[in-house]
Amino acid sequence: MKIVAKLVDSEYPNRGFTHTREIVRAIVYDEKGNVAIHNVVRNDKFCPEGPQSYYETPGGGVDAGESYEVALHRECHEELGYDIEIVGELGEVDDDYNLIGRHNKNHYYLAKRTAFVGKHFVSDGDSLIKATLWVPIDEAICLYQAMPDHYVSKIVKNRELPIFLLAKKAMK
């Protein structure tokens, strides 16, 4: 998978990394061309000034023994409640979460939602999802551009905005 960006976390001091996490994420679109984005709200060590709300694409960690594609199907079942058809690869974004000493390898795909299978959150991260929006891709891009430029929202914005721009070209 082509590396789209390598991002350095400038929000928190780097004390070294204890592990690397393989992650799959997707720009998932519906029959109208709307894309899914999660509204995430958190109030933890990533948000030292209080609760922070931001947007993030569906996805999550790859379990031991899973292929990226199997993991992406599982994550979309859990978070969106839909099966998907993977249309293609968008690229990889490597980023760091200095605060928790983790290097991330985010593998992004373009996918079309297909059959509804039922949403079933299973991870702690899933509990941070307050809503899933299905919006036109230009609206998603605007929502990302308006996200704050500090703390975790800055990290997510810098990681995902370039992917949305690639997805917009691929969806034409």
C-alpha positions as CSV (number, residue, x, y, z in Angstrom):
1,M,0.0,0.0,0.0
2,K,1.3,3.4,-0.9
3,I,2.4,5.6,2.0
4,V,0.4,8.9,1.8
5,A,1.9,10.6,4.8
6,K,4.1,10.1,7.8
7,L,2.9,12.3,10.6
8,V,4.8,13.4,13.7
9,D,2.8,14.0,16.9
10,S,3.7,17.6,18.0
11,E,1.0,17.8,20.6
12,Y,2.6,15.6,23.2
13,P,6.3,15.0,24.2
14,N,7.8,11.9,22.6
15,R,9.1,9.5,25.3
16,G,9.6,6.6,22.8
17,F,7.3,4.0,21.5
18,T,6.4,0.7,23.1
19,H,4.5,-0.8,20.2
20,T,3.1,-0.5,16.7
21,R,-0.6,-0.9,16.0
22,E,-1.8,-2.1,12.6
23,I,-5.1,-0.3,11.9
24,V,-7.6,-0.5,9.0
25,R,-10.0,2.4,8.2
26,A,-12.3,3.1,5.3
27,I,-14.1,5.9,3.5
28,V,-17.4,4.0,3.3
29,Y,-20.1,5.4,0.9
30,D,-23.7,4.6,0.4
31,E,-25.9,4.3,-2.7
32,K,-26.4,8.1,-2.7
33,G,-22.6,8.7,-2.5
34,N,-22.7,9.9,1.1
35,V,-19.8,8.9,3.3
36,A,-19.8,7.7,6.9
37,I,-18.0,9.6,9.6
38,H,-18.2,9.1,13.3
39,N,-18.7,12.0,15.7
40,V,-16.3,11.0,18.6
41,V,-16.5,12.7,21.9
42,R,-13.8,12.0,24.5
43,N,-12.7,13.4,27.8
44,D,-9.5,11.6,28.8
45,K,-5.8,12.2,28.9
46,F,-5.9,13.0,25.1
47,C,-8.0,16.1,26.0
48,P,-6.2,18.0,28.9
49,E,-8.5,21.0,28.6
50,G,-11.8,19.1,28.8
51,P,-14.1,17.2,26.4
52,Q,-13.2,17.2,22.8
53,S,-15.5,16.4,19.8
54,Y,-14.1,15.5,16.4
55,Y,-14.8,13.2,13.4
56,E,-13.1,10.0,12.5
57,T,-13.6,7.3,9.8
58,P,-14.9,3.8,10.6
59,G,-12.1,1.3,11.5
60,G,-9.9,0.0,14.1
61,G,-7.1,-2.4,15.1
62,V,-6.2,-5.6,13.1
63,D,-6.5,-8.6,15.4
64,A,-3.8,-11.3,15.4
65,G,-4.1,-13.6,12.4
66,E,-6.5,-11.3,10.5
67,S,-5.9,-9.9,7.0
68,Y,-6.5,-6.2,6.6
69,E,-9.6,-6.9,4.5
70,V,-11.1,-9.3,7.1
71,A,-10.4,-6.7,9.8
72,L,-12.1,-4.0,7.8
73,H,-15.2,-6.1,7.3
74,R,-15.3,-6.8,11.0
75,E,-14.8,-3.2,12.0
76,C,-17.6,-2.0,9.6
77,H,-20.0,-4.6,11.0
78,E,-19.2,-3.5,14.5
79,E,-19.2,0.3,14.0
80,L,-21.6,0.8,11.1
81,G,-23.8,-2.2,11.1
82,Y,-23.1,-2.8,7.4
83,D,-21.3,-5.3,5.3
84,I,-19.1,-3.6,2.7
85,E,-17.6,-4.2,-0.7
86,I,-14.0,-3.0,-0.8
87,V,-13.6,-0.9,-3.9
88,G,-9.8,-0.2,-3.6
89,E,-6.9,0.9,-1.5
90,L,-6.4,4.6,-0.8
91,G,-3.1,4.5,1.0
92,E,-1.3,4.2,4.3
93,V,-0.8,7.0,6.9
94,D,1.8,6.4,9.6
95,D,1.3,8.4,12.7
96,D,2.4,8.5,16.3
97,Y,0.4,8.8,19.6
98,N,3.3,10.0,21.8
99,L,1.0,10.2,24.8
100,I,0.6,6.4,24.9
101,G,3.9,5.5,23.2
102,R,2.3,4.0,20.1
103,H,3.2,4.1,16.5
104,N,0.2,3.5,14.1
105,K,0.1,2.2,10.6
106,N,-3.3,3.2,9.3
107,H,-4.3,1.3,6.1
108,Y,-7.1,3.2,4.3
109,Y,-9.6,1.7,1.8
110,L,-12.5,3.0,-0.2
111,A,-15.6,0.8,0.3
112,K,-19.3,0.7,-0.6
113,R,-21.8,-0.3,2.0
114,T,-24.0,-3.2,1.1
115,A,-26.3,-5.3,3.4
116,F,-27.3,-4.1,6.8
117,V,-26.1,-6.7,9.4
118,G,-26.7,-4.8,12.7
119,K,-24.3,-2.6,14.7
120,H,-22.7,-4.1,17.7
121,F,-20.0,-2.0,19.5
122,V,-17.4,-4.2,21.2
123,S,-14.3,-2.1,22.0
124,D,-13.7,0.7,24.5
125,G,-13.1,3.0,21.5
126,D,-16.5,2.2,20.1
127,S,-18.1,3.7,23.3
128,L,-16.6,7.1,22.3
129,I,-18.7,7.2,19.1
130,K,-21.7,9.5,19.8
131,A,-23.2,9.4,16.3
132,T,-22.5,8.2,12.8
133,L,-23.2,10.7,10.1
134,W,-23.8,9.9,6.4
135,V,-22.9,13.1,4.5
136,P,-21.8,14.2,1.1
137,I,-18.0,13.9,0.8
138,D,-17.6,17.7,0.4
139,E,-19.5,18.2,3.7
140,A,-17.2,15.6,5.4
141,I,-14.2,17.5,4.1
142,C,-15.5,20.8,5.4
143,L,-16.3,19.2,8.8
144,Y,-12.7,17.9,9.0
145,Q,-11.2,21.3,7.9
146,A,-13.2,22.9,10.8
147,M,-11.9,20.5,13.4
148,P,-9.7,22.1,16.1
149,D,-5.9,22.2,15.5
150,H,-4.9,20.9,18.9
151,Y,-4.7,17.6,20.8
152,V,-6.3,14.5,19.4
153,S,-8.5,16.3,16.8
154,K,-5.4,17.8,15.2
155,I,-3.8,14.3,14.9
156,V,-7.0,12.8,13.4
157,K,-7.5,15.8,11.1
158,N,-4.0,15.7,9.7
159,R,-4.2,11.9,9.3
160,E,-7.6,11.7,7.5
161,L,-8.1,14.9,5.5
162,P,-5.6,13.8,2.8
163,I,-7.4,10.5,2.6
164,F,-10.7,12.2,2.0
165,L,-9.2,14.2,-0.8
166,L,-7.9,11.0,-2.4
167,A,-11.3,9.3,-1.9
168,K,-13.1,12.3,-3.6
169,K,-11.0,11.8,-6.7
170,A,-11.5,8.0,-6.7
171,M,-15.3,8.4,-6.4
172,K,-15.6,10.5,-9.5
